[in-house]
Amino acid sequence: MKSAYELAMERLSKTAPAVKVTAAQKKQLAELDSKYAAKIAERELFLKDELAKAAARVDFEAYEQLEKQIGSERKTLRAELEEKKQQVRLAGKK
């Protein structure tokens, strides 16, 4: 007898079959991950330096603004990464 999980997975695979990713696509996806990890780290380093300067000046408003900016930029870059990864995956279907 199959569990509810197994039945749900069967129905899911019928409606949205798993996408097969080629070796070339895997390489592109890995390159995108690496590139965006570097972009995120670069922005965080820059903004953390600015955070330190704001803390030294005891400028709490600027500090909060920079913290929000770090989160916002990280979120934006991750969304951009996922969009590009999806384009790579869809390119394999054509």
C-alpha positions as CSV (number, residue, x, y, z in Angstrom):
1,M,0.0,0.0,0.0
2,K,1.3,3.5,-0.9
3,S,1.4,6.3,1.6
4,A,-0.3,9.6,1.0
5,Y,3.1,11.2,0.3
6,E,3.8,8.6,-2.5
7,L,0.4,9.2,-4.0
8,A,0.8,12.9,-3.9
9,M,4.3,12.7,-5.6
10,E,2.8,10.5,-8.4
11,R,0.1,13.0,-9.1
12,L,2.6,15.9,-9.0
13,S,4.9,14.1,-11.5
14,K,2.0,13.6,-13.9
15,T,1.0,17.3,-13.8
16,A,4.6,18.8,-13.7
17,P,7.2,16.3,-14.7
18,A,10.7,16.7,-13.3
19,V,13.0,18.8,-15.6
20,K,16.1,17.0,-16.8
21,V,19.2,19.2,-16.6
22,T,22.1,18.5,-18.9
23,A,25.7,18.6,-17.8
24,A,26.2,21.9,-19.7
25,Q,23.2,23.4,-17.9
26,K,24.5,22.2,-14.5
27,K,27.8,23.9,-15.3
28,Q,25.9,27.2,-16.2
29,L,23.9,26.9,-13.0
30,A,27.1,26.4,-10.9
31,E,28.7,29.4,-12.7
32,L,25.6,31.6,-11.9
33,D,25.7,30.5,-8.3
34,S,29.4,31.4,-8.0
35,K,29.0,34.7,-9.8
36,Y,26.1,35.8,-7.6
37,A,27.7,34.6,-4.4
38,A,30.6,36.9,-5.3
39,K,28.3,39.8,-6.1
40,I,26.4,39.4,-2.8
41,A,29.7,39.1,-0.8
42,E,31.0,42.2,-2.5
43,R,28.0,44.3,-1.7
44,E,27.9,43.0,1.9
45,L,31.6,43.9,2.4
46,F,31.1,47.4,1.1
47,L,27.9,48.0,3.1
48,K,29.4,46.5,6.3
49,D,32.2,48.9,6.0
50,E,29.7,51.7,5.8
51,L,27.9,50.2,8.8
52,A,31.1,50.4,10.8
53,K,31.5,54.0,9.8
54,A,27.9,54.8,10.8
55,A,28.4,53.1,14.1
56,A,31.6,55.0,14.8
57,R,29.7,58.3,14.1
58,V,26.9,57.0,16.4
59,D,24.4,57.6,13.5
60,F,21.7,55.2,14.3
61,E,19.4,56.3,11.5
62,A,22.1,55.7,8.9
63,Y,23.0,52.4,10.5
64,E,19.4,51.2,10.3
65,Q,19.1,52.4,6.7
66,L,22.3,50.5,5.7
67,E,21.0,47.3,7.4
68,K,17.8,47.6,5.4
69,Q,19.8,48.2,2.2
70,I,21.9,45.1,2.8
71,G,18.8,42.9,3.2
72,S,17.1,44.5,0.2
73,E,20.2,44.1,-2.1
74,R,20.7,40.5,-1.0
75,K,17.0,39.8,-1.8
76,T,17.2,41.5,-5.2
77,L,20.4,39.7,-6.2
78,R,18.9,36.3,-5.1
79,A,15.7,36.9,-7.1
80,E,17.8,37.9,-10.1
81,L,19.9,34.7,-9.7
82,E,16.7,32.5,-9.5
83,E,15.4,34.2,-12.7
84,K,18.5,33.5,-14.6
85,K,18.6,29.9,-13.3
86,Q,15.1,29.4,-14.5
87,Q,16.0,30.8,-18.0
88,V,18.9,28.3,-18.2
89,R,16.5,25.4,-17.1
90,L,13.9,26.5,-19.7
91,A,16.5,26.8,-22.4
92,G,17.0,23.0,-22.1
93,K,13.3,22.3,-22.8
94,K,13.4,24.0,-26.3
